[in-house]
Amino acid sequence: MLLLGRYDGTGRLRYTDRTVPLAGTATAAFAEALAPAVGEHPWTARTFTAGWGRDVVDVSLVDPQLVV
């Protein structure tokens, strides 16, 4: 699953949506394209859930620069 965001007019990274769980091949492709976050990430200490506030999702924060 990918957590998606965009920068707002003030430069703050805002959470916008998430994908469904990804197939192994898609996960591998994104892993090659993304770089781990270095230093403080805008979403450090934030929690995300799988839906309706249940099931907290473990996340790996990445450098928020990839645009698709």
PDB file of N, H, CA, C and O in Angstrom:
ATOM      1  N   MET A   1       0.845  -1.163   0.000  1.00  0.00           N
ATOM      2  CA  MET A   1       0.000   0.000   0.000  1.00  0.00           C
ATOM      3  C   MET A   1       0.898   1.235   0.000  1.00  0.00           C
ATOM      4  O   MET A   1       1.900   1.286   0.713  1.00  0.00           O
ATOM      5  N   LEU A   2       0.535   2.205  -0.789  1.00  0.00           N
ATOM      6  H   LEU A   2      -0.279   2.164  -1.368  1.00  0.00           H
ATOM      7  CA  LEU A   2       1.254   3.480  -0.787  1.00  0.00           C
ATOM      8  C   LEU A   2       0.381   4.544  -0.147  1.00  0.00           C
ATOM      9  O   LEU A   2      -0.823   4.606  -0.395  1.00  0.00           O
ATOM     10  N   LEU A   3       0.991   5.372   0.669  1.00  0.00           N
ATOM     11  H   LEU A   3       1.969   5.321   0.870  1.00  0.00           H
ATOM     12  CA  LEU A   3       0.308   6.551   1.208  1.00  0.00           C
ATOM     13  C   LEU A   3       0.684   7.710   0.303  1.00  0.00           C
ATOM     14  O   LEU A   3       1.866   7.939   0.043  1.00  0.00           O
ATOM     15  N   LEU A   4      -0.294   8.431  -0.171  1.00  0.00           N
ATOM     16  H   LEU A   4      -1.254   8.245   0.040  1.00  0.00           H
ATOM     17  CA  LEU A   4      -0.067   9.480  -1.148  1.00  0.00           C
ATOM     18  C   LEU A   4      -0.251  10.853  -0.523  1.00  0.00           C
ATOM     19  O   LEU A   4      -1.099  11.046   0.349  1.00  0.00           O
ATOM     20  N   GLY A   5       0.548  11.796  -0.979  1.00  0.00           N
ATOM     21  H   GLY A   5       1.236  11.640  -1.687  1.00  0.00           H
ATOM     22  CA  GLY A   5       0.441  13.146  -0.461  1.00  0.00           C
ATOM     23  C   GLY A   5       0.803  14.168  -1.508  1.00  0.00           C
ATOM     24  O   GLY A   5       1.287  13.823  -2.586  1.00  0.00           O
ATOM     25  N   ARG A   6       0.570  15.421  -1.193  1.00  0.00           N
ATOM     26  H   ARG A   6       0.177  15.701  -0.317  1.00  0.00           H
ATOM     27  CA  ARG A   6       0.954  16.523  -2.068  1.00  0.00           C
ATOM     28  C   ARG A   6       1.309  17.708  -1.187  1.00  0.00           C
ATOM     29  O   ARG A   6       0.846  17.820  -0.052  1.00  0.00           O
ATOM     30  N   TYR A   7       2.137  18.587  -1.729  1.00  0.00           N
ATOM     31  H   TYR A   7       2.513  18.496  -2.651  1.00  0.00           H
ATOM     32  CA  TYR A   7       2.495  19.795  -1.006  1.00  0.00           C
ATOM     33  C   TYR A   7       1.406  20.841  -1.225  1.00  0.00           C
ATOM     34  O   TYR A   7       0.959  21.046  -2.353  1.00  0.00           O
ATOM     35  N   ASP A   8       0.978  21.501  -0.150  1.00  0.00           N
ATOM     36  H   ASP A   8       1.342  21.335   0.767  1.00  0.00           H
ATOM     37  CA  ASP A   8      -0.011  22.561  -0.288  1.00  0.00           C
ATOM     38  C   ASP A   8       0.670  23.890  -0.599  1.00  0.00           C
ATOM     39  O   ASP A   8       1.886  23.927  -0.789  1.00  0.00           O
ATOM     40  N   GLY A   9      -0.075  24.955  -0.652  1.00  0.00           N
ATOM     41  H   GLY A   9      -1.063  24.925  -0.497  1.00  0.00           H
ATOM     42  CA  GLY A   9       0.455  26.269  -1.000  1.00  0.00           C
ATOM     43  C   GLY A   9       1.483  26.812  -0.045  1.00  0.00           C
ATOM     44  O   GLY A   9       2.250  27.707  -0.401  1.00  0.00           O
ATOM     45  N   THR A  10       1.514  26.277   1.186  1.00  0.00           N
ATOM     46  H   THR A  10       0.892  25.550   1.474  1.00  0.00           H
ATOM     47  CA  THR A  10       2.496  26.729   2.171  1.00  0.00           C
ATOM     48  C   THR A  10       3.715  25.831   2.231  1.00  0.00           C
ATOM     49  O   THR A  10       4.629  26.071   3.020  1.00  0.00           O
ATOM     50  N   GLY A  11       3.737  24.775   1.384  1.00  0.00           N
ATOM     51  H   GLY A  11       2.995  24.580   0.742  1.00  0.00           H
ATOM     52  CA  GLY A  11       4.868  23.856   1.372  1.00  0.00           C
ATOM     53  C   GLY A  11       4.737  22.696   2.336  1.00  0.00           C
ATOM     54  O   GLY A  11       5.686  21.930   2.504  1.00  0.00           O
ATOM     55  N   ARG A  12       3.574  22.545   2.980  1.00  0.00           N
ATOM     56  H   ARG A  12       2.804  23.167   2.843  1.00  0.00           H
ATOM     57  CA  ARG A  12       3.356  21.437   3.918  1.00  0.00           C
ATOM     58  C   ARG A  12       2.887  20.201   3.147  1.00  0.00           C
ATOM     59  O   ARG A  12       1.991  20.293   2.307  1.00  0.00           O
ATOM     60  N   LEU A  13       3.493  19.048   3.433  1.00  0.00           N
ATOM     61  H   LEU A  13       4.221  18.973   4.114  1.00  0.00           H
ATOM     62  CA  LEU A  13       3.105  17.795   2.792  1.00  0.00           C
ATOM     63  C   LEU A  13       1.818  17.309   3.437  1.00  0.00           C
ATOM     64  O   LEU A  13       1.783  17.025   4.634  1.00  0.00           O
ATOM     65  N   ARG A  14       0.772  17.215   2.648  1.00  0.00           N
ATOM     66  H   ARG A  14       0.800  17.446   1.676  1.00  0.00           H
ATOM     67  CA  ARG A  14      -0.556  16.806   3.135  1.00  0.00           C
ATOM     68  C   ARG A  14      -0.884  15.404   2.639  1.00  0.00           C
ATOM     69  O   ARG A  14      -0.687  15.080   1.468  1.00  0.00           O
ATOM     70  N   TYR A  15      -1.382  14.588   3.542  1.00  0.00           N
ATOM     71  H   TYR A  15      -1.542  14.851   4.494  1.00  0.00           H
ATOM     72  CA  TYR A  15      -1.855  13.250   3.178  1.00  0.00           C
ATOM     73  C   TYR A  15      -3.113  13.414   2.330  1.00  0.00           C
ATOM     74  O   TYR A  15      -4.016  14.169   2.691  1.00  0.00           O
ATOM     75  N   THR A  16      -3.172  12.705   1.200  1.00  0.00           N
ATOM     76  H   THR A  16      -2.439  12.091   0.906  1.00  0.00           H
ATOM     77  CA  THR A  16      -4.349  12.814   0.340  1.00  0.00           C
ATOM     78  C   THR A  16      -5.113  11.499   0.193  1.00  0.00           C
ATOM     79  O   THR A  16      -6.342  11.517   0.127  1.00  0.00           O
ATOM     80  N   ASP A  17      -4.430  10.373   0.142  1.00  0.00           N
ATOM     81  H   ASP A  17      -3.431  10.357   0.196  1.00  0.00           H
ATOM     82  CA  ASP A  17      -5.112   9.099  -0.078  1.00  0.00           C
ATOM     83  C   ASP A  17      -4.126   7.950   0.071  1.00  0.00           C
ATOM     84  O   ASP A  17      -2.950   8.160   0.370  1.00  0.00           O
ATOM     85  N   ARG A  18      -4.616   6.742  -0.139  1.00  0.00           N
ATOM     86  H   ARG A  18      -5.571   6.571  -0.382  1.00  0.00           H
ATOM     87  CA  ARG A  18      -3.764   5.554  -0.132  1.00  0.00           C
ATOM     88  C   ARG A  18      -4.223   4.619  -1.222  1.00  0.00           C
ATOM     89  O   ARG A  18      -5.352   4.710  -1.705  1.00  0.00           O
ATOM     90  N   THR A  19      -3.337   3.716  -1.607  1.00  0.00           N
ATOM     91  H   THR A  19      -2.420   3.642  -1.215  1.00  0.00           H
ATOM     92  CA  THR A  19      -3.690   2.718  -2.608  1.00  0.00           C
ATOM     93  C   THR A  19      -4.190   1.461  -1.909  1.00  0.00           C
ATOM     94  O   THR A  19      -4.129   1.348  -0.685  1.00  0.00           O
ATOM     95  N   VAL A  20      -4.672   0.544  -2.686  1.00  0.00           N
ATOM     96  H   VAL A  20      -4.721   0.636  -3.681  1.00  0.00           H
ATOM     97  CA  VAL A  20      -4.981  -0.788  -2.174  1.00  0.00           C
ATOM     98  C   VAL A  20      -3.646  -1.497  -1.949  1.00  0.00           C
ATOM     99  O   VAL A  20      -2.625  -1.019  -2.444  1.00  0.00           O
ATOM    100  N   PRO A  21      -3.612  -2.604  -1.230  1.00  0.00           N
ATOM    101  CA  PRO A  21      -2.361  -3.361  -1.126  1.00  0.00           C
ATOM    102  C   PRO A  21      -1.840  -3.723  -2.517  1.00  0.00           C
ATOM    103  O   PRO A  21      -2.610  -4.088  -3.406  1.00  0.00           O
ATOM    104  N   LEU A  22      -0.530  -3.617  -2.688  1.00  0.00           N
ATOM    105  H   LEU A  22       0.095  -3.321  -1.966  1.00  0.00           H
ATOM    106  CA  LEU A  22       0.085  -3.822  -3.999  1.00  0.00           C
ATOM    107  C   LEU A  22       0.584  -5.251  -4.166  1.00  0.00           C
ATOM    108  O   LEU A  22       0.959  -5.918  -3.201  1.00  0.00           O
ATOM    109  N   ALA A  23       0.577  -5.698  -5.408  1.00  0.00           N
ATOM    110  H   ALA A  23       0.273  -5.156  -6.191  1.00  0.00           H
ATOM    111  CA  ALA A  23       1.153  -7.006  -5.744  1.00  0.00           C
ATOM    112  C   ALA A  23       2.663  -6.943  -5.537  1.00  0.00           C
ATOM    113  O   ALA A  23       3.245  -5.858  -5.534  1.00  0.00           O
ATOM    114  N   GLY A  24       3.286  -8.077  -5.369  1.00  0.00           N
ATOM    115  H   GLY A  24       2.814  -8.959  -5.372  1.00  0.00           H
ATOM    116  CA  GLY A  24       4.726  -8.145  -5.124  1.00  0.00           C
ATOM    117  C   GLY A  24       5.565  -7.461  -6.179  1.00  0.00           C
ATOM    118  O   GLY A  24       6.558  -6.813  -5.848  1.00  0.00           O
ATOM    119  N   THR A  25       5.189  -7.588  -7.453  1.00  0.00           N
ATOM    120  H   THR A  25       4.382  -8.114  -7.721  1.00  0.00           H
ATOM    121  CA  THR A  25       5.969  -6.959  -8.520  1.00  0.00           C
ATOM    122  C   THR A  25       5.873  -5.434  -8.447  1.00  0.00           C
ATOM    123  O   THR A  25       6.862  -4.739  -8.677  1.00  0.00           O
ATOM    124  N   ALA A  26       4.696  -4.917  -8.130  1.00  0.00           N
ATOM    125  H   ALA A  26       3.892  -5.481  -7.943  1.00  0.00           H
ATOM    126  CA  ALA A  26       4.529  -3.461  -7.993  1.00  0.00           C
ATOM    127  C   ALA A  26       5.302  -2.956  -6.777  1.00  0.00           C
ATOM    128  O   ALA A  26       5.936  -1.902  -6.831  1.00  0.00           O
ATOM    129  N   THR A  27       5.248  -3.703  -5.694  1.00  0.00           N
ATOM    130  H   THR A  27       4.734  -4.560  -5.649  1.00  0.00           H
ATOM    131  CA  THR A  27       5.991  -3.327  -4.492  1.00  0.00           C
ATOM    132  C   THR A  27       7.480  -3.240  -4.793  1.00  0.00           C
ATOM    133  O   THR A  27       8.145  -2.291  -4.379  1.00  0.00           O
ATOM    134  N   ALA A  28       8.000  -4.218  -5.506  1.00  0.00           N
ATOM    135  H   ALA A  28       7.459  -4.989  -5.842  1.00  0.00           H
ATOM    136  CA  ALA A  28       9.422  -4.227  -5.860  1.00  0.00           C
ATOM    137  C   ALA A  28       9.779  -3.047  -6.754  1.00  0.00           C
ATOM    138  O   ALA A  28      10.831  -2.434  -6.574  1.00  0.00           O
ATOM    139  N   ALA A  29       8.922  -2.722  -7.712  1.00  0.00           N
ATOM    140  H   ALA A  29       8.067  -3.220  -7.858  1.00  0.00           H
ATOM    141  CA  ALA A  29       9.189  -1.601  -8.616  1.00  0.00           C
ATOM    142  C   ALA A  29       9.221  -0.279  -7.852  1.00  0.00           C
ATOM    143  O   ALA A  29      10.100   0.551  -8.087  1.00  0.00           O
ATOM    144  N   PHE A  30       8.278  -0.079  -6.947  1.00  0.00           N
ATOM    145  H   PHE A  30       7.565  -0.753  -6.756  1.00  0.00           H
ATOM    146  CA  PHE A  30       8.282   1.152  -6.155  1.00  0.00           C
ATOM    147  C   PHE A  30       9.476   1.200  -5.212  1.00  0.00           C
ATOM    148  O   PHE A  30      10.048   2.267  -4.992  1.00  0.00           O
ATOM    149  N   ALA A  31       9.856   0.065  -4.659  1.00  0.00           N
ATOM    150  H   ALA A  31       9.391  -0.803  -4.838  1.00  0.00           H
ATOM    151  CA  ALA A  31      11.006   0.036  -3.753  1.00  0.00           C
ATOM    152  C   ALA A  31      12.270   0.519  -4.459  1.00  0.00           C
ATOM    153  O   ALA A  31      13.118   1.163  -3.842  1.00  0.00           O
ATOM    154  N   GLU A  32      12.398   0.214  -5.737  1.00  0.00           N
ATOM    155  H   GLU A  32      11.709  -0.309  -6.239  1.00  0.00           H
ATOM    156  CA  GLU A  32      13.564   0.665  -6.503  1.00  0.00           C
ATOM    157  C   GLU A  32      13.503   2.164  -6.801  1.00  0.00           C
ATOM    158  O   GLU A  32      14.543   2.807  -6.936  1.00  0.00           O
ATOM    159  N   ALA A  33      12.301   2.724  -6.905  1.00  0.00           N
ATOM    160  H   ALA A  33      11.455   2.202  -6.796  1.00  0.00           H
ATOM    161  CA  ALA A  33      12.135   4.132  -7.287  1.00  0.00           C
ATOM    162  C   ALA A  33      12.127   5.085  -6.090  1.00  0.00           C
ATOM    163  O   ALA A  33      12.311   6.290  -6.259  1.00  0.00           O
ATOM    164  N   LEU A  34      11.918   4.562  -4.905  1.00  0.00           N
ATOM    165  H   LEU A  34      11.768   3.583  -4.768  1.00  0.00           H
ATOM    166  CA  LEU A  34      11.805   5.409  -3.715  1.00  0.00           C
ATOM    167  C   LEU A  34      13.078   5.344  -2.882  1.00  0.00           C
ATOM    168  O   LEU A  34      13.759   4.319  -2.846  1.00  0.00           O
ATOM    169  N   ALA A  35      13.387   6.440  -2.220  1.00  0.00           N
ATOM    170  H   ALA A  35      12.834   7.272  -2.249  1.00  0.00           H
ATOM    171  CA  ALA A  35      14.563   6.504  -1.342  1.00  0.00           C
ATOM    172  C   ALA A  35      14.098   6.710   0.097  1.00  0.00           C
ATOM    173  O   ALA A  35      13.157   7.466   0.340  1.00  0.00           O
ATOM    174  N   PRO A  36      14.748   6.046   1.051  1.00  0.00           N
ATOM    175  CA  PRO A  36      14.366   6.239   2.453  1.00  0.00           C
ATOM    176  C   PRO A  36      14.465   7.707   2.866  1.00  0.00           C
ATOM    177  O   PRO A  36      15.305   8.454   2.365  1.00  0.00           O
ATOM    178  N   ALA A  37      13.602   8.097   3.776  1.00  0.00           N
ATOM    179  H   ALA A  37      12.919   7.491   4.184  1.00  0.00           H
ATOM    180  CA  ALA A  37      13.652   9.466   4.304  1.00  0.00           C
ATOM    181  C   ALA A  37      14.951   9.663   5.070  1.00  0.00           C
ATOM    182  O   ALA A  37      15.401   8.778   5.797  1.00  0.00           O
ATOM    183  N   VAL A  38      15.538  10.823   4.898  1.00  0.00           N
ATOM    184  H   VAL A  38      15.172  11.543   4.308  1.00  0.00           H
ATOM    185  CA  VAL A  38      16.759  11.178   5.616  1.00  0.00           C
ATOM    186  C   VAL A  38      16.404  12.334   6.549  1.00  0.00           C
ATOM    187  O   VAL A  38      15.850  13.345   6.119  1.00  0.00           O
ATOM    188  N   GLY A  39      16.726  12.173   7.811  1.00  0.00           N
ATOM    189  H   GLY A  39      17.176  11.351   8.161  1.00  0.00           H
ATOM    190  CA  GLY A  39      16.387  13.219   8.769  1.00  0.00           C
ATOM    191  C   GLY A  39      14.908  13.218   9.099  1.00  0.00           C
ATOM    192  O   GLY A  39      14.238  12.190   9.000  1.00  0.00           O
ATOM    193  N   GLU A  40      14.412  14.362   9.486  1.00  0.00           N
ATOM    194  H   GLU A  40      14.956  15.197   9.567  1.00  0.00           H
ATOM    195  CA  GLU A  40      13.012  14.497   9.894  1.00  0.00           C
ATOM    196  C   GLU A  40      12.094  14.482   8.675  1.00  0.00           C
ATOM    197  O   GLU A  40      12.298  15.241   7.728  1.00  0.00           O
ATOM    198  N   HIS A  41      11.093  13.622   8.704  1.00  0.00           N
ATOM    199  H   HIS A  41      10.928  13.006   9.473  1.00  0.00           H
ATOM    200  CA  HIS A  41      10.089  13.536   7.639  1.00  0.00           C
ATOM    201  C   HIS A  41       8.835  14.274   8.120  1.00  0.00           C
ATOM    202  O   HIS A  41       8.540  14.250   9.315  1.00  0.00           O
ATOM    203  N   PRO A  42       8.090  14.929   7.222  1.00  0.00           N
ATOM    204  CA  PRO A  42       6.883  15.645   7.644  1.00  0.00           C
ATOM    205  C   PRO A  42       5.849  14.766   8.348  1.00  0.00           C
ATOM    206  O   PRO A  42       5.015  15.277   9.095  1.00  0.00           O
ATOM    207  N   TRP A  43       5.892  13.466   8.122  1.00  0.00           N
ATOM    208  H   TRP A  43       6.570  13.051   7.515  1.00  0.00           H
ATOM    209  CA  TRP A  43       4.908  12.578   8.738  1.00  0.00           C
ATOM    210  C   TRP A  43       5.490  11.736   9.875  1.00  0.00           C
ATOM    211  O   TRP A  43       4.872  10.755  10.289  1.00  0.00           O
ATOM    212  N   THR A  44       6.667  12.103  10.384  1.00  0.00           N
ATOM    213  H   THR A  44       7.169  12.900  10.047  1.00  0.00           H
ATOM    214  CA  THR A  44       7.238  11.392  11.518  1.00  0.00           C
ATOM    215  C   THR A  44       6.261  11.469  12.690  1.00  0.00           C
ATOM    216  O   THR A  44       5.704  12.530  12.972  1.00  0.00           O
ATOM    217  N   ALA A  45       6.060  10.363  13.357  1.00  0.00           N
ATOM    218  H   ALA A  45       6.513   9.501  13.129  1.00  0.00           H
ATOM    219  CA  ALA A  45       5.190  10.228  14.528  1.00  0.00           C
ATOM    220  C   ALA A  45       3.706  10.260  14.175  1.00  0.00           C
ATOM    221  O   ALA A  45       2.863  10.240  15.072  1.00  0.00           O
ATOM    222  N   ARG A  46       3.373  10.309  12.905  1.00  0.00           N
ATOM    223  H   ARG A  46       4.057  10.325  12.176  1.00  0.00           H
ATOM    224  CA  ARG A  46       1.962  10.261  12.502  1.00  0.00           C
ATOM    225  C   ARG A  46       1.572   8.806  12.324  1.00  0.00           C
ATOM    226  O   ARG A  46       2.382   7.994  11.877  1.00  0.00           O
ATOM    227  N   THR A  47       0.340   8.470  12.669  1.00  0.00           N
ATOM    228  H   THR A  47      -0.318   9.129  13.032  1.00  0.00           H
ATOM    229  CA  THR A  47      -0.143   7.112  12.463  1.00  0.00           C
ATOM    230  C   THR A  47      -1.183   7.100  11.339  1.00  0.00           C
ATOM    231  O   THR A  47      -1.907   8.072  11.124  1.00  0.00           O
ATOM    232  N   PHE A  48      -1.231   5.986  10.642  1.00  0.00           N
ATOM    233  H   PHE A  48      -0.643   5.196  10.816  1.00  0.00           H
ATOM    234  CA  PHE A  48      -2.172   5.795   9.549  1.00  0.00           C
ATOM    235  C   PHE A  48      -2.914   4.490   9.795  1.00  0.00           C
ATOM    236  O   PHE A  48      -2.353   3.549  10.356  1.00  0.00           O
ATOM    237  N   THR A  49      -4.162   4.433   9.381  1.00  0.00           N
ATOM    238  H   THR A  49      -4.618   5.198   8.925  1.00  0.00           H
ATOM    239  CA  THR A  49      -4.958   3.233   9.600  1.00  0.00           C
ATOM    240  C   THR A  49      -5.398   2.636   8.267  1.00  0.00           C
ATOM    241  O   THR A  49      -5.422   3.313   7.239  1.00  0.00           O
ATOM    242  N   ALA A  50      -5.742   1.367   8.311  1.00  0.00           N
ATOM    243  H   ALA A  50      -5.723   0.817   9.146  1.00  0.00           H
ATOM    244  CA  ALA A  50      -6.160   0.660   7.106  1.00  0.00           C
ATOM    245  C   ALA A  50      -7.601   0.980   6.729  1.00  0.00           C
ATOM    246  O   ALA A  50      -8.030   0.642   5.626  1.00  0.00           O
ATOM    247  N   GLY A  51      -8.333   1.598   7.583  1.00  0.00           N
ATOM    248  H   GLY A  51      -7.984   1.872   8.480  1.00  0.00           H
ATOM    249  CA  GLY A  51      -9.708   1.974   7.244  1.00  0.00           C
ATOM    250  C   GLY A  51     -10.576   2.149   8.458  1.00  0.00           C
ATOM    251  O   GLY A  51     -10.534   1.346   9.390  1.00  0.00           O
ATOM    252  N   TRP A  52     -11.352   3.188   8.445  1.00  0.00           N
ATOM    253  H   TRP A  52     -11.386   3.840   7.688  1.00  0.00           H
ATOM    254  CA  TRP A  52     -12.307   3.484   9.516  1.00  0.00           C
ATOM    255  C   TRP A  52     -11.666   3.503  10.898  1.00  0.00           C
ATOM    256  O   TRP A  52     -12.298   3.141  11.890  1.00  0.00           O
ATOM    257  N   GLY A  53     -10.410   3.928  10.955  1.00  0.00           N
ATOM    258  H   GLY A  53      -9.896   4.222  10.149  1.00  0.00           H
ATOM    259  CA  GLY A  53      -9.733   4.087  12.239  1.00  0.00           C
ATOM    260  C   GLY A  53      -9.231   2.811  12.879  1.00  0.00           C
ATOM    261  O   GLY A  53      -8.755   2.841  14.014  1.00  0.00           O
ATOM    262  N   ARG A  54      -9.324   1.704  12.188  1.00  0.00           N
ATOM    263  H   ARG A  54      -9.711   1.680  11.266  1.00  0.00           H
ATOM    264  CA  ARG A  54      -8.863   0.421  12.734  1.00  0.00           C
ATOM    265  C   ARG A  54      -7.536   0.038  12.110  1.00  0.00           C
ATOM    266  O   ARG A  54      -7.130   0.600  11.093  1.00  0.00           O
ATOM    267  N   ASP A  55      -6.874  -0.907  12.714  1.00  0.00           N
ATOM    268  H   ASP A  55      -7.203  -1.364  13.540  1.00  0.00           H
ATOM    269  CA  ASP A  55      -5.677  -1.523  12.148  1.00  0.00           C
ATOM    270  C   ASP A  55      -4.620  -0.496  11.733  1.00  0.00           C
ATOM    271  O   ASP A  55      -4.526  -0.122  10.563  1.00  0.00           O
ATOM    272  N   VAL A  56      -3.838  -0.054  12.696  1.00  0.00           N
ATOM    273  H   VAL A  56      -3.913  -0.357  13.646  1.00  0.00           H
ATOM    274  CA  VAL A  56      -2.752   0.887  12.406  1.00  0.00           C
ATOM    275  C   VAL A  56      -1.762   0.224  11.465  1.00  0.00           C
ATOM    276  O   VAL A  56      -1.380  -0.927  11.671  1.00  0.00           O
ATOM    277  N   VAL A  57      -1.345   0.948  10.428  1.00  0.00           N
ATOM    278  H   VAL A  57      -1.656   1.883  10.260  1.00  0.00           H
ATOM    279  CA  VAL A  57      -0.460   0.438   9.401  1.00  0.00           C
ATOM    280  C   VAL A  57       0.982   0.808   9.733  1.00  0.00           C
ATOM    281  O   VAL A  57       1.274   1.962  10.050  1.00  0.00           O
ATOM    282  N   ASP A  58       1.885  -0.176   9.661  1.00  0.00           N
ATOM    283  H   ASP A  58       1.648  -1.113   9.404  1.00  0.00           H
ATOM    284  CA  ASP A  58       3.316   0.105   9.800  1.00  0.00           C
ATOM    285  C   ASP A  58       3.789   0.743   8.500  1.00  0.00           C
ATOM    286  O   ASP A  58       3.527   0.217   7.418  1.00  0.00           O
ATOM    287  N   VAL A  59       4.482   1.867   8.599  1.00  0.00           N
ATOM    288  H   VAL A  59       4.695   2.295   9.478  1.00  0.00           H
ATOM    289  CA  VAL A  59       4.928   2.558   7.392  1.00  0.00           C
ATOM    290  C   VAL A  59       6.442   2.703   7.373  1.00  0.00           C
ATOM    291  O   VAL A  59       7.096   2.722   8.416  1.00  0.00           O
ATOM    292  N   SER A  60       6.981   2.805   6.173  1.00  0.00           N
ATOM    293  H   SER A  60       6.450   2.790   5.326  1.00  0.00           H
ATOM    294  CA  SER A  60       8.384   3.141   5.956  1.00  0.00           C
ATOM    295  C   SER A  60       8.373   4.488   5.249  1.00  0.00           C
ATOM    296  O   SER A  60       7.986   4.580   4.084  1.00  0.00           O
ATOM    297  N   LEU A  61       8.793   5.523   5.946  1.00  0.00           N
ATOM    298  H   LEU A  61       9.108   5.449   6.892  1.00  0.00           H
ATOM    299  CA  LEU A  61       8.770   6.866   5.359  1.00  0.00           C
ATOM    300  C   LEU A  61       9.890   7.007   4.333  1.00  0.00           C
ATOM    301  O   LEU A  61      11.015   6.559   4.556  1.00  0.00           O
ATOM    302  N   VAL A  62       9.563   7.632   3.215  1.00  0.00           N
ATOM    303  H   VAL A  62       8.649   7.995   3.035  1.00  0.00           H
ATOM    304  CA  VAL A  62      10.526   7.818   2.131  1.00  0.00           C
ATOM    305  C   VAL A  62      10.687   9.299   1.836  1.00  0.00           C
ATOM    306  O   VAL A  62       9.906  10.131   2.298  1.00  0.00           O
ATOM    307  N   ASP A  63      11.707   9.610   1.063  1.00  0.00           N
ATOM    308  H   ASP A  63      12.342   8.934   0.688  1.00  0.00           H
ATOM    309  CA  ASP A  63      11.940  10.971   0.625  1.00  0.00           C
ATOM    310  C   ASP A  63      10.746  11.415  -0.219  1.00  0.00           C
ATOM    311  O   ASP A  63      10.496  10.829  -1.272  1.00  0.00           O
ATOM    312  N   PRO A  64      10.002  12.434   0.214  1.00  0.00           N
ATOM    313  CA  PRO A  64       8.759  12.807  -0.476  1.00  0.00           C
ATOM    314  C   PRO A  64       8.994  13.659  -1.723  1.00  0.00           C
ATOM    315  O   PRO A  64       8.521  14.793  -1.795  1.00  0.00           O
ATOM    316  N   GLN A  65       9.717  13.126  -2.696  1.00  0.00           N
ATOM    317  H   GLN A  65      10.102  12.204  -2.638  1.00  0.00           H
ATOM    318  CA  GLN A  65      10.031  13.891  -3.906  1.00  0.00           C
ATOM    319  C   GLN A  65       9.537  13.233  -5.187  1.00  0.00           C
ATOM    320  O   GLN A  65       9.512  13.893  -6.225  1.00  0.00           O
ATOM    321  N   LEU A  66       9.145  11.969  -5.161  1.00  0.00           N
ATOM    322  H   LEU A  66       9.166  11.433  -4.317  1.00  0.00           H
ATOM    323  CA  LEU A  66       8.703  11.279  -6.360  1.00  0.00           C
ATOM    324  C   LEU A  66       7.339  11.798  -6.788  1.00  0.00           C
ATOM    325  O   LEU A  66       6.405  11.825  -5.987  1.00  0.00           O
ATOM    326  N   VAL A  67       7.220  12.203  -8.029  1.00  0.00           N
ATOM    327  H   VAL A  67       7.979  12.181  -8.680  1.00  0.00           H
ATOM    328  CA  VAL A  67       5.953  12.704  -8.562  1.00  0.00           C
ATOM    329  C   VAL A  67       5.485  11.742  -9.640  1.00  0.00           C
ATOM    330  O   VAL A  67       6.229  11.427 -10.568  1.00  0.00           O
ATOM    331  N   VAL A  68       4.246  11.277  -9.512  1.00  0.00           N
ATOM    332  H   VAL A  68       3.641  11.533  -8.758  1.00  0.00           H
ATOM    333  CA  VAL A  68       3.689  10.369 -10.515  1.00  0.00           C
ATOM    334  C   VAL A  68       2.346  10.869 -11.001  1.00  0.00           C
ATOM    335  O   VAL A  68       1.721  10.234 -11.850  1.00  0.00           O
TER     336      VAL A  68
END
